[in-house]
């Protein structure tokens, strides 16, 4: 299989401290991949590098063969990387439907003038977006709550909505930042099913950061372990999780 994400030699320093040092990762198309490591290992910094929030000091980021190194957040999102956040970042006061429509604006456009004057193209595009957003909400079982305020959804459903909104941008690679954070065991089990479903239904390539090892061992095919900004170990999930170095890094023995 060909690589969806190919990262080599990625490094960044903040005030002389190397937060990420010579990071490399290869993720195949359709793979469910985990990035794990102790708190402060540099995992979120890597997500910020992959999405253009930070510009790397060195290294290259290739998405499906396209070089995204140093590009803006908007350009990277349009090229096909979408993410969710550890602290859910929905438009709380907007409806569930409008949250998903916000993600669709990458691929559905009308001019400001068409919007202000409510010209025919405005209605055509809005109708298309409504239909597409509803299709996505159906996939996640949220279509019945399409008119609810996003803030009124229970926590687990807000997570689903965030994933639906990310998928609305039509990504090639979906980055999930601690999707199980704050969830109870039942919600986590449901989340595992959702992530598997997203991968299979949309043919999606997924990279996730997660501390919940039950979730990680349950869905990830391969793992990269980060420690102090450097790759400690990479390989098939069970092999990595039973690696003495990895156990030591987590338990701090």
C-alpha positions in Angstrom: 0.0 0.0 0.0 1.1 3.6 -0.6 1.7 6.1 2.2 -0.9 8.7 3.0 1.4 10.5 5.4 5.2 10.5 5.1 7.1 12.7 7.7 10.9 12.8 7.9 13.3 14.7 10.2 10.7 16.9 11.8 12.1 19.2 14.5 11.1 22.3 16.3 12.5 24.3 19.2 10.9 26.8 21.6 13.4 29.1 23.3 16.3 26.8 22.8 14.4 23.7 24.0 13.9 21.0 21.4 10.2 20.1 21.7 10.3 17.6 18.8 13.6 16.2 17.5 14.0 14.3 14.2 10.4 12.9 14.3 9.5 10.5 11.5 6.3 8.5 10.7 4.8 6.7 7.7 1.1 6.0 7.7 -0.4 3.9 4.9 -3.7 4.7 3.2 -6.6 3.5 5.3 -4.5 2.8 8.4 -5.7 3.4 11.9 -2.5 4.6 13.6 -1.8 5.7 17.2 0.7 8.2 18.5 1.3 7.7 22.2 3.6 8.8 24.9 3.8 10.3 28.5 2.4 13.8 29.2 4.7 16.4 27.7 6.3 14.0 25.2 5.5 16.4 22.3 2.4 14.7 20.8 0.2 17.8 20.5 3.2 19.7 19.1 3.4 17.2 16.3 -0.3 17.6 15.5 0.3 21.4 15.5 3.2 20.9 13.1 1.1 18.6 10.8 -1.7 21.2 10.7 0.4 24.3 10.2 -0.2 25.9 13.6 3.6 25.7 14.0 6.2 25.8 11.2 9.0 23.2 11.6 12.6 24.2 12.0 13.6 21.2 9.8 11.9 18.2 8.2 9.3 17.4 5.5 5.6 16.6 5.6 4.1 14.8 2.6 0.4 14.1 2.4 -0.4 11.6 -0.4 2.8 12.7 -2.1 2.1 16.5 -1.8 4.6 18.6 0.1 2.8 20.5 2.9 5.9 21.6 4.8 5.5 25.2 6.1 2.1 25.8 4.5 -0.7 27.7 6.3 -3.4 26.0 8.4 -6.0 26.8 5.7 -3.9 25.4 2.9 -3.2 22.2 4.8 -6.8 21.7 5.6 -7.8 22.2 2.0 -5.0 19.7 1.0 -6.7 17.1 3.2 -5.7 17.2 6.9 -8.5 17.7 9.4 -8.3 17.5 13.2 -10.4 17.3 16.3 -9.2 18.7 19.7 -8.7 17.3 23.2 -11.0 20.1 24.4 -14.0 20.0 22.1 -14.1 23.1 19.9 -17.6 23.2 18.5 -19.5 26.4 17.6 -21.6 26.0 20.8 -24.3 28.5 19.9 -24.8 27.2 16.4 -27.1 24.3 15.6 -25.8 20.8 15.1 -26.5 21.2 11.3 -24.7 24.5 11.1 -21.6 23.1 12.8 -21.3 20.5 10.0 -22.1 23.1 7.3 -19.1 25.1 8.6 -16.9 22.3 7.5 -18.5 22.1 4.1 -17.5 25.6 3.1 -14.1 24.3 1.9 -15.9 22.7 -1.1 -19.1 24.7 -1.5 -18.8 28.4 -2.2 -20.7 31.5 -3.3 -19.6 35.1 -3.4 -20.3 37.6 -0.6 -22.5 39.5 -3.1 -24.5 36.3 -3.9 -24.9 35.8 -0.1 -26.0 39.4 0.7 -28.4 39.6 -2.2 -29.7 36.0 -1.8 -29.1 35.3 -5.5 -30.1 31.9 -7.0 -26.6 30.5 -6.5 -26.7 31.2 -2.8 -29.9 29.1 -2.4 -28.5 26.3 -4.6 -25.3 26.0 -2.6 -27.1 26.3 0.8 -29.5 23.5 -0.3 -26.6 21.3 -1.4 -24.8 21.9 2.0 -28.0 21.2 4.0 -28.4 17.9 2.2 -24.8 16.9 2.5 -24.7 17.9 6.2 -27.8 15.8 6.9 -26.2 12.8 5.2 -23.2 13.1 7.5 -25.4 13.5 10.6 -27.4 10.4 9.6 -24.1 8.4 9.5 -23.5 9.5 13.1 -27.1 9.1 14.3 -27.4 12.8 14.9 -29.9 13.7 12.2 -32.7 13.8 14.8 -30.9 16.5 16.7 -29.9 18.6 13.7 -31.8 21.7 15.1 -30.4 21.4 18.6 -27.8 23.8 19.8 -24.4 22.0 19.8 -23.9 22.9 23.5 -27.1 21.0 24.3 -25.8 17.6 23.1 -24.5 15.2 25.7 -20.7 14.9 25.8 -20.3 11.7 23.7 -22.5 13.2 20.9 -20.5 16.4 20.9 -17.4 14.3 20.2 -19.3 12.6 17.3 -20.4 16.0 16.0 -16.8 17.2 16.1 -15.7 14.2 14.0 -18.6 14.8 11.6 -17.6 18.4 11.1 -14.0 17.4 10.5 -15.1 14.9 7.9 -17.2 17.6 6.2 -13.9 19.2 5.0 -13.4 15.9 3.0 -10.0 15.1 4.5 -7.6 12.4 3.4 -6.1 12.2 6.9 -8.1 12.7 10.1 -6.2 13.6 13.3 -8.0 12.8 16.5 -6.5 14.5 19.6 -7.4 12.4 22.7 -11.0 11.6 21.5 -11.7 9.6 24.6 -10.8 12.4 27.1 -13.5 12.9 29.7 -15.5 9.9 28.6 -16.9 7.1 30.7 -16.3 3.4 29.7 -19.6 3.1 27.8 -18.9 6.3 25.8 -15.4 5.1 25.1 -16.7 1.8 23.8 -19.1 3.6 21.5 -16.3 5.9 20.4 -14.2 2.9 19.4 -17.0 1.7 17.2 -17.4 5.2 15.7 -13.7 5.5 14.8 -13.7 2.0 13.2 -16.8 2.9 11.3 -15.4 6.2 10.0 -12.3 4.3 8.8 -14.3 1.6 7.0 -17.2 3.7 5.8 -15.2 6.6 4.5 -12.0 4.7 3.6 -10.3 7.2 6.0 -6.7 7.2 7.2 -6.7 8.1 10.9 -3.9 9.2 13.3 -4.9 9.5 16.9 -3.3 10.7 20.1 -4.7 8.9 23.1 -4.0 8.0 26.7 -6.7 5.4 27.1 -4.7 2.3 26.4 -7.8 0.1 26.1 -8.9 2.2 23.2 -5.4 2.3 21.7 -4.9 -1.5 21.9 -8.5 -2.0 20.7 -8.4 -0.1 17.4 -4.8 0.9 16.4 -2.9 -1.3 14.0 0.4 0.4 14.5 1.9 2.8 17.1 4.6 5.3 17.4 5.8 6.1 20.9 7.1 9.5 21.6 9.3 10.4 24.7 10.9 13.8 25.3 10.1 14.8 21.7 11.8 11.8 20.1 10.6 8.5 18.7 11.1 5.8 21.2 9.6 2.9 19.3 7.4 2.2 16.3 5.7 -1.0 15.2 2.6 -3.2 15.4 0.4 -2.3 18.4 0.8 -5.3 20.7 4.6 -5.5 20.0 5.0 -1.9 21.0 2.8 -2.1 24.1 4.8 -5.0 25.4 8.2 -3.3 24.7 10.1 -2.9 28.0 11.4 0.6 27.0 7.8 1.7 26.4 6.6 0.3 29.7 9.5 2.0 31.5 8.7 5.4 29.8 5.0 5.1 30.9 5.6 3.8 34.4 8.7 6.0 34.9 10.7 3.2 36.5 
